[in-house]
Amino acid sequence: MPKYQYVAMDSRGKEQKGTLEVASQADAINRLKEMGYFPTKVVEAEKPKEKKDAKKGAAAAPAAGGKKKGVNLNIKIPGLGGGVKTKVLTTFTRQLATLVDAGLPLLRGLRVLQKQEKNATLKSTIDDLALSIEGGSTFSEGLAQHPKIFNRLFVNMVKAGELGGVLEVVLNRLAEFMEKAEKIKGKVVAAMFYPAAVMVVATAILGLLMVVVVPKFKQIFADLLGDGQMPGFTEFVLSISDAIKNKTILIGDASYFGLPVFPGPVIWAIVGVIIAFKLGIKTKKGLWLWDKAKLHFPVIGSVISKVAVSRFCRTLGTLVSSGVPILQALNIVRETAGNVVVANAVQSVHESVKEGETITAPLEKSGVFPPMVISMVDVGEQTGALPEMLLKIADTYDDEVDNAVAAMTSLLEPIMIVFLAVIVGSIVIALFLPLITLIDKLGGNDGGPGE
């Protein structure tokens, strides 16, 4: 009798792994459900003979051209992973929900979408899903075989929809969730594009001025006024230009881009900081400090905080309203939080609920969630309308994110204009001061003999 390895969630949301000796995959799934588990992955265990054959390598192909068991390569595009863009996945989810809601069988709906899908990775994945369903697996089990495309949020919501017989409702909720998340992300990116573009162009122009234009004036002023005759502010700007040109960023003949040209200490310092930062956020403590700092950044910190709160509320509300058990839903929210500080707060909520306590106490203790959110969650718990209350909070904070992004953009524009005006104005003044000194000197020389 074959053996099947499984990964499942128990009633408390804890992941369980093991092996069952049953006749088929369907029997293994039924056995797990009888045990009170929610299966997420059930695959046939590799036989000892197949393991022995696998060690021989791939020198000889199968004579009959059959598929080898135990080999699972999720590479869909050469050199790239098997991911699909959120916009493409959202469109697929919305279309599938519409077809299922119209009464079309799930398998037929998948085949229809497979024919019209243009994304090669998703097209191949849909074919795998259809084959999995034809083989007797459930839709959620097929989704679980593609974790790079369908995350745990997607899989568990579909599983809850299958168990409750409301798959089309869950698919619609998933599509709405992804659409709103993508909308918020798009607004933030669009709002930051203009300031970022302006800063890049301004930096390039300032670099050109300091490296090419200002040094030419330095030679002219030296010939006209001589050493020690230039105003102090002009000397200061010229020294900065000289440092940028010859010492700070490039060392060598940078004036005409001759050779040799070597990176200067500032470039090495920037590279060192970037490497140290990348290594730092890979550590548990470093990532926690970085995520906590992001929530308190000037101007953009409030936007990041509101996005995190909205994401938490919408994800948890969508999962619970779709029938996912609260402990399992909290585990999923923790994994998809996108911020370690928020994830730690969700873990505290999970421990509190496991002990039979409320959600509001650990939320308040975390310091991440505003008092208004905690109060509304408390009301939702007491009235038994927690999912609806969470979704209302998410809608409210989505609107606040829109307002915060608009305010941030309107604030950044005048700040950048003033900053650039001060820098460029300082350079212009520094270049004009020697001319004024020269005019005064010439004027003094002309008036001397006539008196």
FENDA-V98002 format. One record per pair of residues at least 12 apart in sequence whose ideal C-beta (glycine too) atoms are under 8 Angstrom apart, sorted by the first residue. I is the first residue (numbers start at 0). J is the second residue. D is the distance in Angstrom with one decimal. If there is no record, write none. Layout:
I & J & D
I & J & D
This chain:
0 & 20 & 5.3
0 & 21 & 6.9
0 & 22 & 6.2
1 & 20 & 7.5
1 & 21 & 7.6
1 & 22 & 7.5
1 & 23 & 7.9
1 & 43 & 5.6
1 & 44 & 7.3
2 & 18 & 5.3
2 & 19 & 6.9
2 & 20 & 5.1
2 & 43 & 7.3
2 & 44 & 4.2
3 & 18 & 6.9
3 & 19 & 5.1
3 & 20 & 7.8
3 & 21 & 6.3
3 & 24 & 6.2
3 & 27 & 4.1
3 & 41 & 5.5
3 & 42 & 6.7
3 & 43 & 5.6
3 & 44 & 6.4
4 & 16 & 7.5
4 & 17 & 7.5
4 & 18 & 5.3
4 & 41 & 7.5
4 & 42 & 5.7
4 & 43 & 7.7
4 & 44 & 5.0
5 & 17 & 6.0
5 & 18 & 7.3
5 & 19 & 6.3
5 & 27 & 6.4
5 & 31 & 6.0
5 & 36 & 7.8
5 & 38 & 5.8
5 & 40 & 6.6
5 & 41 & 4.8
6 & 38 & 7.5
6 & 39 & 5.2
6 & 40 & 4.2
6 & 41 & 8.0
7 & 31 & 5.3
7 & 36 & 3.8
7 & 37 & 5.8
7 & 38 & 4.5
7 & 39 & 6.1
7 & 40 & 8.0
8 & 36 & 6.7
8 & 37 & 4.5
8 & 39 & 6.5
8 & 327 & 5.4
8 & 330 & 7.7
9 & 35 & 6.7
9 & 36 & 5.8
9 & 37 & 7.8
10 & 35 & 5.7
10 & 324 & 6.7
10 & 326 & 7.5
11 & 326 & 5.1
11 & 353 & 6.2
12 & 324 & 6.6
12 & 326 & 3.5
12 & 327 & 3.9
12 & 328 & 7.7
12 & 329 & 6.7
12 & 330 & 4.5
12 & 349 & 7.2
15 & 36 & 6.1
18 & 44 & 6.2
19 & 31 & 7.4
23 & 135 & 7.4
24 & 41 & 5.6
24 & 42 & 7.9
24 & 43 & 7.0
24 & 134 & 7.7
24 & 135 & 6.6
24 & 136 & 6.6
25 & 135 & 4.9
25 & 136 & 7.9
27 & 41 & 5.1
28 & 41 & 5.7
28 & 136 & 7.9
28 & 137 & 7.4
28 & 140 & 7.2
37 & 155 & 7.8
37 & 158 & 6.5
37 & 327 & 7.0
38 & 140 & 6.9
39 & 139 & 7.8
39 & 140 & 7.8
39 & 143 & 4.9
39 & 151 & 7.8
39 & 154 & 6.4
39 & 155 & 7.8
39 & 158 & 7.8
40 & 140 & 7.5
40 & 143 & 5.1
40 & 144 & 7.2
41 & 136 & 8.0
41 & 140 & 6.5
43 & 68 & 7.2
45 & 68 & 7.0
45 & 69 & 4.2
46 & 68 & 7.7
49 & 67 & 7.8
49 & 68 & 5.8
49 & 69 & 5.2
50 & 69 & 7.5
53 & 67 & 8.0
53 & 69 & 6.5
53 & 70 & 7.9
73 & 145 & 7.2
73 & 147 & 6.1
75 & 119 & 6.9
75 & 120 & 4.2
75 & 123 & 5.7
75 & 124 & 7.4
76 & 119 & 6.9
76 & 120 & 6.1
80 & 147 & 5.8
81 & 120 & 5.9
81 & 124 & 7.6
81 & 145 & 7.0
81 & 147 & 4.3
81 & 148 & 6.2
82 & 120 & 7.5
82 & 147 & 5.3
82 & 148 & 6.4
83 & 118 & 6.2
83 & 120 & 5.6
83 & 121 & 4.9
83 & 124 & 7.5
83 & 148 & 5.1
84 & 118 & 8.0
85 & 177 & 5.9
85 & 180 & 7.5
85 & 181 & 5.3
86 & 181 & 6.3
87 & 118 & 5.2
87 & 121 & 6.1
88 & 121 & 7.3
88 & 148 & 7.0
88 & 177 & 6.8
89 & 174 & 5.8
89 & 177 & 4.2
89 & 178 & 5.6
89 & 181 & 6.5
91 & 112 & 6.3
91 & 116 & 7.2
91 & 121 & 6.2
91 & 125 & 7.6
92 & 170 & 5.7
92 & 173 & 5.2
92 & 174 & 4.4
92 & 177 & 6.7
93 & 170 & 7.8
93 & 171 & 7.6
93 & 174 & 4.0
93 & 178 & 7.8
94 & 112 & 5.8
95 & 108 & 5.7
95 & 109 & 7.3
95 & 112 & 6.2
95 & 170 & 5.7
96 & 167 & 5.4
96 & 170 & 3.4
96 & 171 & 4.5
96 & 173 & 7.7
96 & 174 & 5.9
98 & 111 & 6.5
98 & 112 & 7.4
99 & 166 & 5.9
99 & 167 & 4.2
99 & 170 & 6.5
100 & 167 & 4.0
100 & 171 & 7.4
105 & 132 & 6.7
105 & 138 & 6.1
105 & 166 & 7.2
106 & 129 & 6.0
106 & 132 & 5.2
106 & 133 & 6.7
109 & 125 & 5.5
109 & 128 & 5.8
109 & 129 & 4.6
109 & 132 & 7.3
110 & 129 & 5.9
112 & 125 & 5.9
113 & 125 & 4.3
113 & 126 & 5.7
113 & 129 & 6.7
120 & 148 & 7.5
121 & 148 & 7.3
124 & 145 & 5.5
124 & 148 & 5.8
127 & 141 & 7.0
127 & 144 & 7.0
127 & 145 & 7.0
128 & 141 & 4.4
128 & 142 & 7.0
128 & 145 & 7.9
131 & 144 & 6.8
137 & 158 & 7.6
137 & 161 & 5.8
138 & 157 & 5.8
138 & 161 & 6.3
138 & 166 & 7.3
139 & 154 & 5.5
139 & 155 & 7.6
139 & 157 & 4.5
139 & 158 & 3.8
139 & 161 & 5.9
142 & 154 & 4.8
142 & 157 & 5.9
150 & 335 & 6.6
151 & 331 & 5.1
151 & 334 & 6.1
151 & 335 & 7.4
152 & 314 & 6.5
152 & 318 & 7.1
152 & 331 & 5.3
152 & 335 & 5.5
153 & 173 & 6.3
155 & 318 & 6.9
155 & 323 & 5.3
155 & 327 & 6.5
155 & 328 & 7.7
155 & 331 & 5.8
156 & 169 & 5.2
156 & 172 & 7.1
156 & 173 & 5.7
156 & 317 & 7.0
156 & 318 & 6.3
156 & 321 & 4.9
156 & 323 & 6.5
157 & 169 & 6.2
157 & 170 & 7.4
157 & 173 & 7.7
158 & 323 & 7.9
159 & 318 & 7.7
159 & 321 & 4.7
159 & 322 & 3.9
159 & 323 & 4.7
160 & 321 & 6.3
160 & 322 & 7.3
162 & 322 & 6.7
163 & 321 & 7.9
163 & 322 & 4.8
165 & 321 & 8.0
165 & 322 & 7.8
168 & 321 & 7.7
169 & 321 & 4.9
172 & 317 & 5.5
172 & 320 & 7.2
172 & 321 & 6.0
173 & 317 & 7.6
176 & 313 & 6.2
176 & 314 & 7.4
176 & 317 & 5.1
179 & 313 & 6.8
179 & 393 & 7.8
179 & 397 & 6.5
180 & 310 & 7.0
180 & 313 & 7.5
182 & 397 & 8.0
183 & 306 & 6.3
183 & 309 & 7.0
183 & 397 & 6.1
183 & 400 & 5.7
186 & 400 & 7.3
186 & 401 & 6.4
186 & 404 & 5.6
187 & 302 & 6.8
187 & 306 & 7.3
187 & 400 & 7.5
187 & 404 & 5.9
190 & 404 & 4.5
190 & 405 & 7.4
190 & 407 & 6.7
190 & 408 & 4.7
193 & 408 & 7.1
193 & 412 & 7.8
194 & 408 & 7.2
194 & 411 & 4.7
194 & 412 & 7.3
194 & 415 & 6.3
197 & 415 & 5.7
198 & 415 & 6.8
201 & 415 & 7.4
201 & 419 & 5.2
205 & 422 & 6.2
205 & 423 & 7.5
206 & 243 & 7.5
208 & 423 & 7.8
208 & 426 & 6.0
209 & 239 & 6.9
209 & 240 & 4.6
209 & 243 & 5.0
209 & 244 & 7.2
209 & 426 & 7.7
210 & 240 & 7.2
210 & 243 & 6.1
210 & 244 & 5.0
210 & 253 & 6.7
211 & 254 & 7.7
213 & 236 & 6.8
213 & 237 & 6.6
213 & 240 & 4.1
213 & 426 & 6.9
213 & 430 & 7.3
214 & 240 & 5.9
214 & 241 & 7.3
214 & 244 & 6.1
214 & 254 & 6.8
216 & 430 & 5.4
216 & 433 & 7.9
217 & 237 & 5.0
217 & 240 & 7.2
217 & 241 & 7.6
220 & 233 & 7.2
220 & 237 & 8.0
220 & 433 & 4.6
223 & 433 & 7.5
223 & 437 & 5.7
224 & 433 & 6.0
224 & 436 & 6.7
224 & 437 & 6.3
224 & 440 & 7.8
228 & 436 & 7.1
229 & 432 & 7.8
229 & 433 & 5.4
229 & 436 & 7.3
230 & 429 & 7.9
230 & 432 & 4.2
230 & 433 & 6.4
230 & 436 & 6.1
232 & 428 & 7.1
232 & 429 & 5.5
232 & 432 & 6.1
233 & 429 & 4.7
233 & 430 & 7.3
233 & 432 & 5.0
233 & 433 & 5.5
235 & 429 & 7.5
236 & 425 & 6.9
236 & 426 & 6.2
236 & 429 & 3.8
236 & 430 & 7.8
237 & 429 & 7.6
246 & 263 & 5.9
246 & 264 & 7.5
247 & 263 & 5.0
247 & 264 & 6.7
247 & 265 & 4.5
248 & 262 & 7.7
248 & 263 & 4.9
248 & 265 & 5.6
248 & 266 & 5.9
249 & 261 & 7.0
249 & 262 & 7.1
249 & 263 & 5.5
249 & 266 & 8.0
250 & 262 & 7.4
250 & 263 & 5.1
286 & 339 & 5.3
287 & 339 & 4.8
287 & 340 & 6.7
287 & 343 & 7.6
290 & 338 & 4.7
290 & 339 & 4.4
290 & 340 & 5.1
290 & 341 & 7.9
291 & 339 & 7.8
291 & 340 & 5.1
293 & 338 & 7.3
294 & 307 & 7.2
294 & 338 & 7.4
294 & 340 & 6.4
294 & 367 & 7.0
298 & 407 & 5.5
298 & 410 & 6.6
298 & 411 & 7.4
299 & 407 & 6.4
301 & 403 & 5.7
302 & 400 & 6.3
302 & 403 & 4.7
302 & 404 & 6.1
302 & 407 & 6.2
304 & 367 & 7.4
305 & 396 & 5.2
305 & 399 & 5.3
305 & 400 & 4.9
305 & 403 & 6.0
306 & 396 & 8.0
306 & 400 & 5.8
307 & 336 & 7.2
307 & 337 & 7.0
307 & 338 & 5.2
307 & 341 & 5.0
307 & 367 & 7.1
308 & 367 & 7.5
308 & 368 & 6.0
308 & 369 & 7.2
308 & 372 & 6.0
308 & 392 & 7.5
308 & 396 & 5.4
309 & 392 & 7.7
309 & 393 & 5.0
309 & 396 & 3.9
309 & 397 & 5.5
309 & 400 & 6.4
310 & 335 & 7.8
310 & 336 & 7.1
310 & 337 & 6.6
310 & 393 & 7.9
311 & 332 & 6.2
311 & 336 & 6.5
311 & 341 & 6.1
311 & 345 & 7.0
311 & 368 & 7.9
312 & 372 & 7.2
312 & 389 & 4.4
312 & 390 & 7.1
312 & 392 & 4.4
312 & 393 & 4.2
312 & 396 & 7.0
313 & 389 & 7.3
313 & 390 & 6.6
313 & 393 & 3.7
314 & 331 & 7.2
314 & 332 & 5.0
314 & 335 & 6.0
315 & 328 & 5.9
315 & 329 & 7.1
315 & 332 & 5.0
315 & 389 & 5.5
316 & 385 & 7.7
316 & 386 & 4.8
316 & 387 & 7.4
316 & 388 & 7.7
316 & 389 & 3.1
316 & 390 & 4.2
316 & 392 & 7.9
316 & 393 & 6.4
317 & 386 & 7.9
317 & 390 & 7.3
318 & 331 & 6.1
318 & 332 & 7.1
319 & 385 & 6.5
319 & 386 & 4.5
319 & 389 & 7.4
320 & 386 & 3.7
320 & 387 & 7.4
320 & 390 & 7.2
325 & 352 & 6.0
326 & 349 & 6.4
326 & 352 & 6.2
326 & 353 & 6.3
329 & 345 & 5.8
329 & 348 & 5.9
329 & 349 & 4.3
329 & 352 & 6.7
330 & 349 & 6.7
332 & 345 & 5.3
333 & 345 & 4.2
333 & 346 & 5.7
333 & 349 & 6.9
340 & 365 & 7.5
340 & 367 & 5.9
341 & 365 & 8.0
341 & 367 & 5.8
343 & 365 & 7.2
344 & 361 & 6.6
344 & 362 & 6.6
344 & 365 & 3.5
344 & 367 & 5.3
344 & 368 & 7.3
347 & 361 & 3.7
347 & 364 & 6.9
347 & 365 & 6.5
348 & 361 & 4.8
348 & 362 & 6.3
357 & 377 & 7.5
357 & 380 & 5.9
358 & 376 & 5.9
358 & 380 & 6.1
358 & 385 & 7.7
359 & 373 & 5.4
359 & 376 & 5.6
359 & 377 & 4.4
359 & 380 & 6.7
362 & 376 & 6.4
372 & 392 & 5.7
375 & 388 & 5.4
375 & 391 & 7.2
375 & 392 & 5.5
376 & 388 & 6.5
376 & 389 & 7.1
376 & 392 & 7.5
